Amino acid sequence: MKEMTDKEAEYLNNYYTENTIMPDLSKPGFFSCKYGMPITFDPETTKTLSSYAASIHKTPAEIIAAMVNEKITFGSI
């Protein structure tokens, strides 16, 4: 495999630095973009859910699914 020149490496570095989509937890639609879920939350809920999910090593979708299943099981919905 051919090695990159410094010029090619610099171009790729600049390209991916400027064009990589980084999630912004303060904007609506974070979960839609990151997890493919067609829902949005307010920024505070998004931050709280993301932090909680990371702390228990689950995805936000798993947490929401468990909450919904619990509500359905106990007839709260």
All heavy atoms as a GROMACS GRO file, in nm:
protein
  605
    1MET      N    1   0.084  -0.118   0.000
    1MET     CA    2   0.000   0.000   0.000
    1MET      C    3   0.089   0.125   0.000
    1MET      O    4   0.184   0.134   0.076
    1MET     CB    5  -0.089  -0.001   0.125
    1MET     CG    6  -0.182   0.114   0.132
    1MET     SD    7  -0.299   0.087   0.267
    1MET     CE    8  -0.314   0.250   0.327
    2LYS      N    9   0.053   0.218  -0.084
    2LYS     CA   10   0.130   0.342  -0.097
    2LYS      C   11   0.107   0.432   0.025
    2LYS      O   12  -0.005   0.446   0.072
    2LYS     CB   13   0.085   0.413  -0.224
    2LYS     CG   14   0.153   0.542  -0.250
    2LYS     CD   15   0.095   0.608  -0.374
    2LYS     CE   16   0.132   0.755  -0.372
    2LYS     NZ   17   0.058   0.832  -0.470
    3GLU      N   18   0.214   0.490   0.076
    3GLU     CA   19   0.202   0.581   0.189
    3GLU      C   20   0.156   0.718   0.141
    3GLU      O   21   0.186   0.759   0.030
    3GLU     CB   22   0.336   0.594   0.262
    3GLU     CG   23   0.375   0.467   0.335
    3GLU     CD   24   0.495   0.489   0.422
    3GLU    OE1   25   0.518   0.603   0.469
    3GLU    OE2   26   0.569   0.392   0.443
    4MET      N   27   0.084   0.787   0.229
    4MET     CA   28   0.037   0.922   0.196
    4MET      C   29   0.151   1.023   0.205
    4MET      O   30   0.240   1.008   0.288
    4MET     CB   31  -0.070   0.967   0.298
    4MET     CG   32  -0.205   0.916   0.271
    4MET     SD   33  -0.326   1.001   0.376
    4MET     CE   34  -0.315   0.899   0.522
    5THR      N   35   0.138   1.122   0.122
    5THR     CA   36   0.232   1.234   0.132
    5THR      C   37   0.182   1.326   0.244
    5THR      O   38   0.067   1.314   0.289
    5THR     CB   39   0.239   1.313   0.001
    5THR    OG1   40   0.112   1.372  -0.024
    5THR    CG2   41   0.279   1.224  -0.116
    6ASP      N   42   0.267   1.416   0.286
    6ASP     CA   43   0.226   1.513   0.389
    6ASP      C   44   0.109   1.598   0.340
    6ASP      O   45   0.018   1.630   0.415
    6ASP     CB   46   0.343   1.604   0.428
    6ASP     CG   47   0.446   1.530   0.513
    6ASP    OD1   48   0.412   1.427   0.573
    6ASP    OD2   49   0.561   1.578   0.518
    7LYS      N   50   0.112   1.633   0.212
    7LYS     CA   51   0.006   1.715   0.154
    7LYS      C   52  -0.128   1.640   0.157
    7LYS      O   53  -0.231   1.696   0.192
    7LYS     CB   54   0.042   1.755   0.012
    7LYS     CG   55  -0.054   1.852  -0.052
    7LYS     CD   56  -0.006   1.895  -0.189
    7LYS     CE   57  -0.103   1.994  -0.249
    7LYS     NZ   58  -0.058   2.042  -0.379
    8GLU      N   59  -0.126   1.511   0.121
    8GLU     CA   60  -0.249   1.430   0.123
    8GLU      C   61  -0.301   1.413   0.267
    8GLU      O   62  -0.422   1.424   0.291
    8GLU     CB   63  -0.223   1.292   0.062
    8GLU     CG   64  -0.197   1.294  -0.087
    8GLU     CD   65  -0.147   1.161  -0.139
    8GLU    OE1   66  -0.072   1.090  -0.068
    8GLU    OE2   67  -0.183   1.127  -0.253
    9ALA      N   68  -0.211   1.391   0.359
    9ALA     CA   69  -0.251   1.375   0.499
    9ALA      C   70  -0.311   1.504   0.554
    9ALA      O   71  -0.412   1.500   0.625
    9ALA     CB   72  -0.130   1.332   0.583
   10GLU      N   73  -0.252   1.616   0.519
   10GLU     CA   74  -0.305   1.744   0.565
   10GLU      C   75  -0.444   1.770   0.506
   10GLU      O   76  -0.534   1.815   0.575
   10GLU     CB   77  -0.210   1.857   0.526
   10GLU     CG   78  -0.254   1.992   0.578
   10GLU     CD   79  -0.156   2.104   0.545
   10GLU    OE1   80  -0.042   2.075   0.504
   10GLU    OE2   81  -0.194   2.220   0.562
   11TYR      N   82  -0.460   1.738   0.376
   11TYR     CA   83  -0.590   1.755   0.313
   11TYR      C   84  -0.697   1.670   0.384
   11TYR      O   85  -0.805   1.719   0.416
   11TYR     CB   86  -0.584   1.717   0.164
   11TYR     CG   87  -0.722   1.707   0.103
   11TYR    CD1   88  -0.792   1.822   0.064
   11TYR    CD2   89  -0.784   1.584   0.087
   11TYR    CE1   90  -0.919   1.814   0.011
   11TYR    CE2   91  -0.912   1.575   0.034
   11TYR     CZ   92  -0.979   1.689  -0.004
   11TYR     OH   93  -1.105   1.681  -0.056
   12LEU      N   94  -0.667   1.542   0.406
   12LEU     CA   95  -0.763   1.454   0.471
   12LEU      C   96  -0.792   1.499   0.615
   12LEU      O   97  -0.907   1.494   0.660
   12LEU     CB   98  -0.713   1.310   0.470
   12LEU     CG   99  -0.714   1.243   0.332
   12LEU    CD1  100  -0.648   1.106   0.339
   12LEU    CD2  101  -0.856   1.231   0.279
   13ASN      N  102  -0.691   1.544   0.685
   13ASN     CA  103  -0.711   1.594   0.821
   13ASN      C  104  -0.806   1.712   0.821
   13ASN      O  105  -0.901   1.718   0.899
   13ASN     CB  106  -0.578   1.631   0.884
   13ASN     CG  107  -0.595   1.683   1.025
   13ASN    OD1  108  -0.659   1.619   1.108
   13ASN    ND2  109  -0.538   1.799   1.053
   14ASN      N  110  -0.782   1.807   0.732
   14ASN     CA  111  -0.869   1.924   0.723
   14ASN      C  112  -1.010   1.886   0.680
   14ASN      O  113  -1.108   1.936   0.735
   14ASN     CB  114  -0.812   2.027   0.625
   14ASN     CG  115  -0.688   2.094   0.678
   14ASN    OD1  116  -0.666   2.099   0.799
   14ASN    ND2  117  -0.605   2.145   0.589
   15TYR      N  118  -1.020   1.796   0.583
   15TYR     CA  119  -1.151   1.754   0.534
   15TYR      C  120  -1.234   1.693   0.646
   15TYR      O  121  -1.349   1.730   0.667
   15TYR     CB  122  -1.135   1.654   0.418
   15TYR     CG  123  -1.268   1.602   0.370
   15TYR    CD1  124  -1.346   1.675   0.281
   15TYR    CD2  125  -1.317   1.479   0.415
   15TYR    CE1  126  -1.468   1.628   0.237
   15TYR    CE2  127  -1.439   1.432   0.372
   15TYR     CZ  128  -1.515   1.507   0.283
   15TYR     OH  129  -1.637   1.461   0.242
   16TYR      N  130  -1.179   1.596   0.718
   16TYR     CA  131  -1.256   1.528   0.822
   16TYR      C  132  -1.278   1.615   0.946
   16TYR      O  133  -1.376   1.599   1.016
   16TYR     CB  134  -1.192   1.393   0.858
   16TYR     CG  135  -1.219   1.291   0.750
   16TYR    CD1  136  -1.119   1.250   0.664
   16TYR    CD2  137  -1.347   1.239   0.732
   16TYR    CE1  138  -1.145   1.158   0.564
   16TYR    CE2  139  -1.373   1.149   0.630
   16TYR     CZ  140  -1.272   1.108   0.548
   16TYR     OH  141  -1.299   1.019   0.448
   17THR      N  142  -1.187   1.707   0.971
   17THR     CA  143  -1.208   1.800   1.082
   17THR      C  144  -1.325   1.892   1.054
   17THR      O  145  -1.407   1.918   1.141
   17THR     CB  146  -1.080   1.883   1.107
   17THR    OG1  147  -0.973   1.794   1.138
   17THR    CG2  148  -1.100   1.982   1.220
   18GLU      N  149  -1.336   1.938   0.931
   18GLU     CA  150  -1.442   2.033   0.895
   18GLU      C  151  -1.574   1.965   0.861
   18GLU      O  152  -1.680   2.027   0.871
   18GLU     CB  153  -1.397   2.117   0.775
   18GLU     CG  154  -1.282   2.209   0.809
   18GLU     CD  155  -1.223   2.278   0.687
   18GLU    OE1  156  -1.278   2.263   0.576
   18GLU    OE2  157  -1.119   2.344   0.702
   19ASN      N  158  -1.573   1.838   0.823
   19ASN     CA  159  -1.694   1.773   0.773
   19ASN      C  160  -1.750   1.662   0.863
   19ASN      O  161  -1.850   1.602   0.828
   19ASN     CB  162  -1.670   1.717   0.633
   19ASN     CG  163  -1.645   1.827   0.533
   19ASN    OD1  164  -1.731   1.911   0.512
   19ASN    ND2  165  -1.527   1.829   0.475
   20THR      N  166  -1.687   1.635   0.972
   20THR     CA  167  -1.738   1.532   1.061
   20THR      C  168  -1.854   1.588   1.141
   20THR      O  169  -1.845   1.695   1.198
   20THR     CB  170  -1.628   1.482   1.157
   20THR    OG1  171  -1.521   1.432   1.078
   20THR    CG2  172  -1.678   1.374   1.249
   21ILE      N  173  -1.964   1.516   1.144
   21ILE     CA  174  -2.082   1.560   1.219
   21ILE      C  175  -2.064   1.517   1.365
   21ILE      O  176  -2.054   1.399   1.395
   21ILE     CB  177  -2.210   1.498   1.162
   21ILE    CG1  178  -2.230   1.545   1.018
   21ILE    CG2  179  -2.329   1.533   1.249
   21ILE    CD1  180  -2.343   1.477   0.947
   22MET      N  181  -2.057   1.614   1.451
   22MET     CA  182  -2.045   1.586   1.594
   22MET      C  183  -2.180   1.612   1.659
   22MET      O  184  -2.242   1.716   1.634
   22MET     CB  185  -1.938   1.676   1.657
   22MET     CG  186  -1.799   1.656   1.599
   22MET     SD  187  -1.738   1.487   1.612
   22MET     CE  188  -1.717   1.474   1.786
   23PRO      N  189  -2.230   1.518   1.739
   23PRO     CA  190  -2.359   1.539   1.802
   23PRO      C  191  -2.357   1.657   1.898
   23PRO      O  192  -2.262   1.677   1.971
   23PRO     CB  193  -2.385   1.410   1.877
   23PRO     CG  194  -2.254   1.342   1.888
   23PRO     CD  195  -2.168   1.394   1.777
   24ASP      N  196  -2.463   1.735   1.895
   24ASP     CA  197  -2.478   1.849   1.984
   24ASP      C  198  -2.599   1.822   2.071
   24ASP      O  199  -2.713   1.826   2.024
   24ASP     CB  200  -2.496   1.977   1.903
   24ASP     CG  201  -2.501   2.102   1.991
   24ASP    OD1  202  -2.505   2.088   2.114
   24ASP    OD2  203  -2.503   2.213   1.934
   25LEU      N  204  -2.575   1.791   2.197
   25LEU     CA  205  -2.683   1.753   2.287
   25LEU      C  206  -2.780   1.867   2.314
   25LEU      O  207  -2.890   1.844   2.364
   25LEU     CB  208  -2.626   1.703   2.420
   25LEU     CG  209  -2.541   1.576   2.412
   25LEU    CD1  210  -2.488   1.541   2.550
   25LEU    CD2  211  -2.621   1.460   2.356
   26SER      N  212  -2.746   1.989   2.280
   26SER     CA  213  -2.835   2.100   2.308
   26SER      C  214  -2.934   2.125   2.194
   26SER      O  215  -3.024   2.206   2.208
   26SER     CB  216  -2.755   2.228   2.333
   26SER     OG  217  -2.687   2.267   2.216
   27LYS      N  218  -2.918   2.055   2.082
   27LYS     CA  219  -3.008   2.075   1.969
   27LYS      C  220  -3.110   1.962   1.962
   27LYS      O  221  -3.078   1.847   1.991
   27LYS     CB  222  -2.929   2.080   1.839
   27LYS     CG  223  -2.840   2.202   1.828
   27LYS     CD  224  -2.769   2.206   1.695
   27LYS     CE  225  -2.681   2.330   1.685
   27LYS     NZ  226  -2.605   2.333   1.562
   28PRO      N  227  -3.233   1.994   1.922
   28PRO     CA  228  -3.333   1.888   1.907
   28PRO      C  229  -3.293   1.791   1.796
   28PRO      O  230  -3.224   1.827   1.702
   28PRO     CB  231  -3.461   1.962   1.870
   28PRO     CG  232  -3.427   2.104   1.858
   28PRO     CD  233  -3.283   2.125   1.891
   29GLY      N  234  -3.337   1.668   1.809
   29GLY     CA  235  -3.310   1.569   1.706
   29GLY      C  236  -3.185   1.488   1.728
   29GLY      O  237  -3.146   1.409   1.644
   30PHE      N  238  -3.118   1.502   1.843
   30PHE     CA  239  -2.996   1.428   1.870
   30PHE      C  240  -3.017   1.278   1.855
   30PHE      O  241  -2.942   1.209   1.790
   30PHE     CB  242  -2.946   1.460   2.012
   30PHE     CG  243  -2.831   1.371   2.056
   30PHE    CD1  244  -2.703   1.394   2.007
   30PHE    CD2  245  -2.852   1.267   2.142
   30PHE    CE1  246  -2.598   1.313   2.046
   30PHE    CE2  247  -2.746   1.186   2.183
   30PHE     CZ  248  -2.619   1.210   2.134
   31PHE      N  249  -3.125   1.225   1.914
   31PHE     CA  250  -3.149   1.081   1.909
   31PHE      C  251  -3.188   1.037   1.768
   31PHE      O  252  -3.156   0.926   1.727
   31PHE     CB  253  -3.255   1.039   2.010
   31PHE     CG  254  -3.207   1.054   2.152
   31PHE    CD1  255  -3.264   1.146   2.236
   31PHE    CD2  256  -3.102   0.979   2.199
   31PHE    CE1  257  -3.219   1.161   2.365
   31PHE    CE2  258  -3.055   0.993   2.328
   31PHE     CZ  259  -3.114   1.085   2.411
   32SER      N  260  -3.256   1.122   1.694
   32SER     CA  261  -3.291   1.088   1.556
   32SER      C  262  -3.166   1.071   1.472
   32SER      O  263  -3.156   0.979   1.392
   32SER     CB  264  -3.379   1.197   1.494
   32SER     OG  265  -3.501   1.205   1.562
   33CYS      N  266  -3.070   1.160   1.490
   33CYS     CA  267  -2.947   1.152   1.412
   33CYS      C  268  -2.858   1.037   1.458
   33CYS      O  269  -2.804   0.963   1.377
   33CYS     CB  270  -2.868   1.282   1.424
   33CYS     SG  271  -2.949   1.423   1.350
   34LYS      N  272  -2.843   1.021   1.587
   34LYS     CA  273  -2.749   0.923   1.640
   34LYS      C  274  -2.803   0.782   1.642
   34LYS      O  275  -2.731   0.687   1.614
   34LYS     CB  276  -2.705   0.964   1.780
   34LYS     CG  277  -2.596   0.873   1.834
   34LYS     CD  278  -2.521   0.933   1.947
   34LYS     CE  279  -2.414   0.836   1.991
   34LYS     NZ  280  -2.309   0.894   2.061
   35TYR      N  281  -2.928   0.766   1.675
   35TYR     CA  282  -2.983   0.632   1.693
   35TYR      C  283  -3.092   0.596   1.593
   35TYR      O  284  -3.147   0.488   1.599
   35TYR     CB  285  -3.038   0.616   1.835
   35TYR     CG  286  -2.932   0.637   1.940
   35TYR    CD1  287  -2.928   0.753   2.015
   35TYR    CD2  288  -2.834   0.541   1.962
   35TYR    CE1  289  -2.829   0.774   2.110
   35TYR    CE2  290  -2.735   0.561   2.056
   35TYR     CZ  291  -2.733   0.677   2.130
   35TYR     OH  292  -2.636   0.697   2.223
   36GLY      N  293  -3.128   0.685   1.502
   36GLY     CA  294  -3.230   0.656   1.403
   36GLY      C  295  -3.371   0.653   1.458
   36GLY      O  296  -3.461   0.598   1.398
   37MET      N  297  -3.390   0.714   1.575
   37MET     CA  298  -3.523   0.716   1.636
   37MET      C  299  -3.596   0.841   1.591
   37MET      O  300  -3.542   0.950   1.599
   37MET     CB  301  -3.513   0.714   1.789
   37MET     CG  302  -3.447   0.589   1.841
   37MET     SD  303  -3.429   0.572   2.022
   37MET     CE  304  -3.444   0.730   2.089
   38PRO      N  305  -3.719   0.828   1.544
   38PRO     CA  306  -3.793   0.945   1.494
   38PRO      C  307  -3.860   1.025   1.605
   38PRO      O  308  -3.978   1.054   1.600
   38PRO     CB  309  -3.895   0.882   1.400
   38PRO     CG  310  -3.922   0.749   1.463
   38PRO     CD  311  -3.792   0.705   1.522
   39ILE      N  312  -3.785   1.058   1.709
   39ILE     CA  313  -3.838   1.137   1.819
   39ILE      C  314  -3.737   1.245   1.857
   39ILE      O  315  -3.619   1.231   1.828
   39ILE     CB  316  -3.870   1.052   1.944
   39ILE    CG1  317  -3.746   0.977   1.991
   39ILE    CG2  318  -3.983   0.955   1.916
   39ILE    CD1  319  -3.764   0.903   2.122
   40THR      N  320  -3.787   1.349   1.922
   40THR     CA  321  -3.696   1.453   1.972
   40THR      C  322  -3.733   1.483   2.116
   40THR      O  323  -3.847   1.464   2.159
   40THR     CB  324  -3.706   1.582   1.890
   40THR    OG1  325  -3.839   1.629   1.892
   40THR    CG2  326  -3.661   1.560   1.747
   41PHE      N  327  -3.636   1.529   2.191
   41PHE     CA  328  -3.655   1.569   2.330
   41PHE      C  329  -3.601   1.710   2.348
   41PHE      O  330  -3.517   1.755   2.270
   41PHE     CB  331  -3.579   1.476   2.426
   41PHE     CG  332  -3.626   1.335   2.426
   41PHE    CD1  333  -3.548   1.233   2.375
   41PHE    CD2  334  -3.751   1.302   2.478
   41PHE    CE1  335  -3.591   1.103   2.376
   41PHE    CE2  336  -3.795   1.171   2.479
   41PHE     CZ  337  -3.715   1.072   2.428
   42ASP      N  338  -3.644   1.773   2.456
   42ASP     CA  339  -3.586   1.903   2.487
   42ASP      C  340  -3.441   1.881   2.532
   42ASP      O  341  -3.403   1.771   2.570
   42ASP     CB  342  -3.668   1.972   2.597
   42ASP     CG  343  -3.670   1.893   2.726
   42ASP    OD1  344  -3.755   1.804   2.739
   42ASP    OD2  345  -3.584   1.919   2.812
   43PRO      N  346  -3.359   1.984   2.525
   43PRO     CA  347  -3.216   1.968   2.556
   43PRO      C  348  -3.189   1.912   2.696
   43PRO      O  349  -3.098   1.830   2.712
   43PRO     CB  350  -3.160   2.109   2.542
   43PRO     CG  351  -3.250   2.176   2.445
   43PRO     CD  352  -3.387   2.119   2.473
   44GLU      N  353  -3.264   1.953   2.796
   44GLU     CA  354  -3.239   1.904   2.932
   44GLU      C  355  -3.267   1.753   2.942
   44GLU      O  356  -3.190   1.679   3.002
   44GLU     CB  357  -3.326   1.980   3.033
   44GLU     CG  358  -3.294   1.948   3.177
   44GLU     CD  359  -3.150   1.979   3.215
   44GLU    OE1  360  -3.094   2.078   3.165
   44GLU    OE2  361  -3.092   1.903   3.295
   45THR      N  362  -3.376   1.708   2.881
   45THR     CA  363  -3.408   1.565   2.882
   45THR      C  364  -3.301   1.486   2.806
   45THR      O  365  -3.259   1.379   2.850
   45THR     CB  366  -3.546   1.539   2.818
   45THR    OG1  367  -3.644   1.612   2.893
   45THR    CG2  368  -3.581   1.393   2.818
   46THR      N  369  -3.256   1.540   2.695
   46THR     CA  370  -3.153   1.475   2.616
   46THR      C  371  -3.024   1.458   2.696
   46THR      O  372  -2.966   1.349   2.699
   46THR     CB  373  -3.123   1.557   2.488
   46THR    OG1  374  -3.242   1.570   2.413
   46THR    CG2  375  -3.015   1.492   2.404
   47LYS      N  376  -2.982   1.563   2.764
   47LYS     CA  377  -2.859   1.555   2.844
   47LYS      C  378  -2.874   1.455   2.958
   47LYS      O  379  -2.785   1.374   2.984
   47LYS     CB  380  -2.824   1.692   2.901
   47LYS     CG  381  -2.774   1.790   2.797
   47LYS     CD  382  -2.747   1.926   2.859
   47LYS     CE  383  -2.716   2.028   2.753
   47LYS     NZ  384  -2.700   2.163   2.807
   48THR      N  385  -2.988   1.461   3.028
   48THR     CA  386  -3.011   1.371   3.141
   48THR      C  387  -3.014   1.226   3.095
   48THR      O  388  -2.949   1.139   3.156
   48THR     CB  389  -3.144   1.408   3.212
   48THR    OG1  390  -3.138   1.544   3.252
   48THR    CG2  391  -3.168   1.319   3.332
   49LEU      N  392  -3.089   1.198   2.990
   49LEU     CA  393  -3.100   1.062   2.940
   49LEU      C  394  -2.966   1.010   2.890
   49LEU      O  395  -2.929   0.896   2.916
   49LEU     CB  396  -3.206   1.055   2.831
   49LEU     CG  397  -3.239   0.917   2.774
   49LEU    CD1  398  -3.283   0.821   2.884
   49LEU    CD2  399  -3.348   0.930   2.669
   50SER      N  400  -2.891   1.094   2.819
   50SER     CA  401  -2.760   1.052   2.768
   50SER      C  402  -2.663   1.021   2.882
   50SER      O  403  -2.591   0.921   2.877
   50SER     CB  404  -2.701   1.161   2.679
   50SER     OG  405  -2.779   1.179   2.566
   51SER      N  406  -2.662   1.104   2.982
   51SER     CA  407  -2.574   1.082   3.098
   51SER      C  408  -2.610   0.954   3.171
   51SER      O  409  -2.524   0.874   3.207
   51SER     CB  410  -2.581   1.199   3.195
   51SER     OG  411  -2.534   1.315   3.134
   52TYR      N  412  -2.740   0.936   3.194
   52TYR     CA  413  -2.786   0.816   3.264
   52TYR      C  414  -2.754   0.691   3.183
   52TYR      O  415  -2.705   0.591   3.237
   52TYR     CB  416  -2.937   0.825   3.292
   52TYR     CG  417  -2.991   0.704   3.364
   52TYR    CD1  418  -2.949   0.672   3.493
   52TYR    CD2  419  -3.084   0.621   3.303
   52TYR    CE1  420  -2.999   0.561   3.558
   52TYR    CE2  421  -3.135   0.510   3.368
   52TYR     CZ  422  -3.092   0.480   3.495
   52TYR     OH  423  -3.140   0.369   3.559
   53ALA      N  424  -2.778   0.695   3.053
   53ALA     CA  425  -2.750   0.580   2.967
   53ALA      C  426  -2.602   0.544   2.972
   53ALA      O  427  -2.566   0.426   2.982
   53ALA     CB  428  -2.793   0.610   2.824
   54ALA      N  429  -2.516   0.643   2.965
   54ALA     CA  430  -2.372   0.618   2.969
   54ALA      C  431  -2.331   0.558   3.104
   54ALA      O  432  -2.246   0.469   3.110
   54ALA     CB  433  -2.294   0.746   2.942
   55SER      N  434  -2.394   0.605   3.211
   55SER     CA  435  -2.354   0.558   3.344
   55SER      C  436  -2.394   0.412   3.370
   55SER      O  437  -2.330   0.344   3.448
   55SER     CB  438  -2.413   0.647   3.453
   55SER     OG  439  -2.554   0.628   3.465
   56ILE      N  440  -2.500   0.365   3.303
   56ILE     CA  441  -2.542   0.225   3.324
   56ILE      C  442  -2.510   0.137   3.203
   56ILE      O  443  -2.555   0.023   3.195
   56ILE     CB  444  -2.691   0.214   3.362
   56ILE    CG1  445  -2.780   0.265   3.249
   56ILE    CG2  446  -2.719   0.285   3.492
   56ILE    CD1  447  -2.928   0.234   3.272
   57HIS      N  448  -2.435   0.192   3.109
   57HIS     CA  449  -2.388   0.117   2.991
   57HIS      C  450  -2.504   0.060   2.908
   57HIS      O  451  -2.501  -0.056   2.868
   57HIS     CB  452  -2.291   0.006   3.031
   57HIS     CG  453  -2.176   0.055   3.113
   57HIS    ND1  454  -2.077   0.135   3.061
   57HIS    CD2  455  -2.147   0.041   3.245
   57HIS    CE1  456  -1.991   0.164   3.156
   57HIS    NE2  457  -2.031   0.111   3.269
   58LYS      N  458  -2.603   0.142   2.884
   58LYS     CA  459  -2.715   0.106   2.797
   58LYS      C  460  -2.736   0.220   2.700
   58LYS      O  461  -2.686   0.330   2.717
   58LYS     CB  462  -2.843   0.084   2.878
   58LYS     CG  463  -2.838  -0.041   2.963
   58LYS     CD  464  -2.975  -0.072   3.020
   58LYS     CE  465  -2.969  -0.204   3.094
   58LYS     NZ  466  -3.101  -0.250   3.131
   59THR      N  467  -2.814   0.192   2.596
   59THR     CA  468  -2.848   0.298   2.502
   59THR      C  469  -2.972   0.371   2.551
   59THR      O  470  -3.051   0.313   2.627
   59THR     CB  471  -2.875   0.243   2.361
   59THR    OG1  472  -2.992   0.161   2.365
   59THR    CG2  473  -2.757   0.162   2.309
   60PRO      N  474  -2.992   0.494   2.508
   60PRO     CA  475  -3.114   0.564   2.544
   60PRO      C  476  -3.239   0.487   2.500
   60PRO      O  477  -3.340   0.485   2.570
   60PRO     CB  478  -3.103   0.698   2.470
   60PRO     CG  479  -2.956   0.720   2.460
   60PRO     CD  480  -2.898   0.584   2.437
   61ALA      N  481  -3.232   0.422   2.385
   61ALA     CA  482  -3.346   0.343   2.336
   61ALA      C  483  -3.380   0.230   2.433
   61ALA      O  484  -3.498   0.201   2.457
   61ALA     CB  485  -3.318   0.288   2.198
   62GLU      N  486  -3.279   0.165   2.489
   62GLU     CA  487  -3.303   0.056   2.586
   62GLU      C  488  -3.371   0.110   2.712
   62GLU      O  489  -3.461   0.046   2.766
   62GLU     CB  490  -3.172  -0.013   2.622
   62GLU     CG  491  -3.113  -0.095   2.510
   62GLU     CD  492  -2.975  -0.148   2.542
   62GLU    OE1  493  -2.894  -0.076   2.604
   62GLU    OE2  494  -2.947  -0.263   2.502
   63ILE      N  495  -3.329   0.226   2.757
   63ILE     CA  496  -3.388   0.286   2.876
   63ILE      C  497  -3.533   0.324   2.850
   63ILE      O  498  -3.622   0.292   2.930
   63ILE     CB  499  -3.307   0.409   2.921
   63ILE    CG1  500  -3.168   0.365   2.966
   63ILE    CG2  501  -3.379   0.484   3.033
   63ILE    CD1  502  -3.072   0.480   2.985
   64ILE      N  503  -3.558   0.388   2.737
   64ILE     CA  504  -3.695   0.428   2.705
   64ILE      C  505  -3.784   0.305   2.687
   64ILE      O  506  -3.897   0.301   2.735
   64ILE     CB  507  -3.697   0.518   2.579
   64ILE    CG1  508  -3.628   0.650   2.612
   64ILE    CG2  509  -3.839   0.540   2.529
   64ILE    CD1  510  -3.599   0.736   2.491
   65ALA      N  511  -3.733   0.203   2.618
   65ALA     CA  512  -3.811   0.080   2.599
   65ALA      C  513  -3.847   0.016   2.733
   65ALA      O  514  -3.960  -0.028   2.754
   65ALA     CB  515  -3.733  -0.019   2.513
   66ALA      N  516  -3.751   0.014   2.826
   66ALA     CA  517  -3.778  -0.044   2.958
   66ALA      C  518  -3.884   0.037   3.032
   66ALA      O  519  -3.973  -0.020   3.097
   66ALA     CB  520  -3.648  -0.050   3.040
   67MET      N  521  -3.876   0.169   3.022
   67MET     CA  522  -3.975   0.255   3.088
   67MET      C  523  -4.115   0.233   3.029
   67MET      O  524  -4.213   0.221   3.102
   67MET     CB  525  -3.935   0.402   3.076
   67MET     CG  526  -3.810   0.438   3.155
   67MET     SD  527  -3.747   0.604   3.118
   67MET     CE  528  -3.880   0.704   3.177
   68VAL      N  529  -4.122   0.225   2.898
   68VAL     CA  530  -4.251   0.204   2.832
   68VAL      C  531  -4.306   0.066   2.867
   68VAL      O  532  -4.424   0.052   2.900
   68VAL     CB  533  -4.238   0.223   2.679
   68VAL    CG1  534  -4.364   0.177   2.607
   68VAL    CG2  535  -4.206   0.367   2.646
   69ASN      N  536  -4.219  -0.035   2.863
   69ASN     CA  537  -4.264  -0.170   2.898
   69ASN      C  538  -4.314  -0.176   3.042
   69ASN      O  539  -4.413  -0.244   3.071
   69ASN     CB  540  -4.152  -0.272   2.876
   69ASN     CG  541  -4.126  -0.297   2.730
   69ASN    OD1  542  -4.216  -0.286   2.647
   69ASN    ND2  543  -4.003  -0.331   2.696
   70GLU      N  544  -4.246  -0.107   3.132
   70GLU     CA  545  -4.289  -0.104   3.272
   70GLU      C  546  -4.426  -0.038   3.285
   70GLU      O  547  -4.513  -0.088   3.356
   70GLU     CB  548  -4.185  -0.028   3.354
   70GLU     CG  549  -4.218  -0.021   3.503
   70GLU     CD  550  -4.115   0.057   3.580
   70GLU    OE1  551  -3.996   0.051   3.544
   70GLU    OE2  552  -4.154   0.125   3.676
   71LYS      N  553  -4.444   0.072   3.215
   71LYS     CA  554  -4.574   0.142   3.219
   71LYS      C  555  -4.685   0.055   3.163
   71LYS      O  556  -4.795   0.050   3.216
   71LYS     CB  557  -4.568   0.274   3.143
   71LYS     CG  558  -4.479   0.377   3.206
   71LYS     CD  559  -4.541   0.434   3.330
   71LYS     CE  560  -4.457   0.548   3.385
   71LYS     NZ  561  -4.512   0.603   3.506
   72ILE      N  562  -4.656  -0.016   3.053
   72ILE     CA  563  -4.756  -0.103   2.992
   72ILE      C  564  -4.788  -0.221   3.084
   72ILE      O  565  -4.904  -0.256   3.103
   72ILE     CB  566  -4.708  -0.153   2.854
   72ILE    CG1  567  -4.704  -0.036   2.755
   72ILE    CG2  568  -4.796  -0.266   2.802
   72ILE    CD1  569  -4.636  -0.067   2.624
   73THR      N  570  -4.686  -0.279   3.144
   73THR     CA  571  -4.704  -0.394   3.232
   73THR      C  572  -4.791  -0.361   3.352
   73THR      O  573  -4.878  -0.438   3.391
   73THR     CB  574  -4.566  -0.446   3.281
   73THR    OG1  575  -4.487  -0.481   3.168
   73THR    CG2  576  -4.582  -0.566   3.372
   74PHE      N  577  -4.770  -0.244   3.408
   74PHE     CA  578  -4.846  -0.206   3.528
   74PHE      C  579  -4.970  -0.124   3.495
   74PHE      O  580  -5.035  -0.071   3.584
   74PHE     CB  581  -4.755  -0.130   3.626
   74PHE     CG  582  -4.646  -0.218   3.680
   74PHE    CD1  583  -4.514  -0.198   3.644
   74PHE    CD2  584  -4.676  -0.322   3.769
   74PHE    CE1  585  -4.412  -0.280   3.694
   74PHE    CE2  586  -4.577  -0.405   3.818
   74PHE     CZ  587  -4.444  -0.384   3.782
   75GLY      N  588  -5.004  -0.116   3.366
   75GLY     CA  589  -5.128  -0.052   3.325
   75GLY      C  590  -5.133   0.098   3.343
   75GLY      O  591  -5.241   0.156   3.354
   76SER      N  592  -5.020   0.164   3.346
   76SER     CA  593  -5.018   0.308   3.366
   76SER      C  594  -5.042   0.385   3.236
   76SER      O  595  -5.067   0.504   3.239
   76SER     CB  596  -4.884   0.353   3.425
   76SER     OG  597  -4.864   0.290   3.548
   77ILE      N  598  -5.031   0.316   3.125
   77ILE     CA  599  -5.050   0.385   2.996
   77ILE      C  600  -5.187   0.351   2.942
   77ILE      O  601  -5.233   0.245   2.943
   77ILE     CB  602  -4.941   0.347   2.894
   77ILE    CG1  603  -4.809   0.401   2.938
   77ILE    CG2  604  -4.975   0.397   2.756
   77ILE    CD1  605  -4.694   0.374   2.846
   0.00000   0.00000   0.00000
